[in-house]
Amino acid sequence: MKTFGILTFLVLAVGMAVLPLGIGDYGHGVLVGMMSYIVLASAWALFSGPTRYVSLATVAFFGIGAYTVAVLADHLPFGAILVVAGSIGLCVALLVGLATLRLAGIYFVIFSFGLAELVRQLITWFETSVNHTLGRYIFIEVSTAQIYWMLLGLGIITLGLRWWIGNSRLGLAVNAIGDDETVARHAGVNVTGVKLALFAVSSVLITLAGAIQAPRWTYVEPSIVFNPTISFMTLVMALLGGPGRLWGPVAGAVPLYFLFEWIATRFPDQNAIILGLVFVAIVFLVPGGLLSLIDKWRARARAAGEQAHA
Amino acid sequence: MFFSTLVIGLVLGGTYALIALGLTIQYGIARIMNLAYGEITIAGAFFVFLLVSSMGLSPLLGLVLVVPLGFALSWLLYGIVFHPLVKRASHAGQLEIDSILVTFGLMFLAQGLFTMFFGSEFAGYSWLQTPVNLLGAKIAAGRVLGLLIAVLIGGGLWLAMQRTRWGVNLRAVANHPEFAPLVGINRNSAARVAFGLGGAIAAAGGAVMSMYQPFTAVDGGFLTMKALVIVIMGGVGNLGGALMAGLMIGVVEAYVSYAIDPGLTLAATYTIFLGVLLWRPKGLFA
């Protein structure tokens, strides 16, 4: 079963990697958008799935990544910029995590709710009052297909990490925290340490996703890269699929990405309304995520089978 | 300048405190983390804006009308949306996550509807702009009146919570939700009333805000954020704490926007919040 899982994963990865070869530049753009949300939703679920902390800080880290690229584009090679961006994301994650993660989850939700806005205000203030400009140009020679492949690599790393965490002692500890923090603490789990580690890993992945895509914008401004909708889209995608499962965020990201792309072209003004309705519908109709429905069907089929047997 | 900035800050803080009062009641008593709270405030502001700009009525009449409407809307919302979630939740953590997600959805829904009906421009009307001299600071009369209304509503609410039977019941549910039913208090109806009351205060806050400050369809998110910070600073469910914390945030914002940059007000709020979290996570007055 395990080798079968790994084989499927490899085939899927290769399939995704050759996907851009047959299509044009518009297709590449669509693939980048889809892969970006696959990475974001999976990285979000890496922390929020098992710990059940609702993080709204996604775009804060995404924006930090993109803005780091904008600042350093003329000074460093792209690879080195990615390393710097990841490090900055790590530092911010540790700072935020240390302040909020040892407290009840609600403090974290509230702080992450405004973190993106806080970072946006600080950068805007710094750029206008110290540098006296707002907005930067990014000129880096990277094709859309190359960006897609980098994001695909990041996605494979994210899913690999999630799989590894789920099958290690760390995963056991994390799930214990999600079920009952007090019990986990009594069982000897370093609760704050585990939460902090997961939050840091998840944040670095999100920062990198922002950094990798930055060259696609050409012109970058705080209000563009810190667009709060990205946080909400990520959250709703992970929830739709089921954040507790390895493939849940992917299963949520792909259909919702295309749904929102379609809505954005057909009903551009009703975007927020539809996003809101999707949120409410998920909580009431599929509280455990789409993939949990498979379990339900299986259980029902099994029960029906046993009944027929008897 | 020092003094007039203080007065401006207190006026601003009065509205913040009023808005935060409703949220602390909703979260402290009904135990619903309502992230769509600021949208009720904006709904109240739009309602008064419509009355004033298209029907030529007085904003004060708008305030009187908006309170029962805010109550009714939130009361219905609790029955339709949150009560099923409360019944379904196996533990408090589940309810918290569910309510956060649902209220997020409602926030988007409301912002989308506001934008559809009113557009994304600033809305506002001018009313009582004549400056009055308050302890050496020149300030628009509407703002002073706003502060007075905020103090009146907040003070009245505090008295009602402390001195009436009804207030004692609500506080009992806030402090010991599991024991309240033992002394004959209906927890469900107390939660529902508290949620409605919070909504009434949110709408009143919006009405007061509209009297002196233009607003947009998507301002609710900021208001919720500020109100949440104030609620945590004051201690969840602590009315006096929310009043003090609200005034403090208003004063700090006024000084930051006067001395450094108006674009940094939220950054200042969050710095204070971070300090409170590290130093006194149970609230400043615990």
Interface residues (C-beta under 8 A of the other chain):
Chain A: R52 V54 A99 T100 L103 G105 I106 Y107 V109 I110 F111 F113 G114 L115 E117 L118 Q121 L122 T124 W125 T128 S129 P228 F232 L235 L239 D269 Q270 N271 A272 I273 I274 L275 G276 L277 V278 F279 V280 A281 I282 V283 F284 P287
Chain B: M33 L35 V81 P84 L85 G93 E96 I97 D98 I100 L101 V102 F104 G105 L106 M107 F108 L109 A110 Q111 G112 L113 T115 M116 G221 F222 T224 M225 L228 V229 I232 D261 G263 L264 L266 A267 Y270 F273 L274 L277 L278 P281
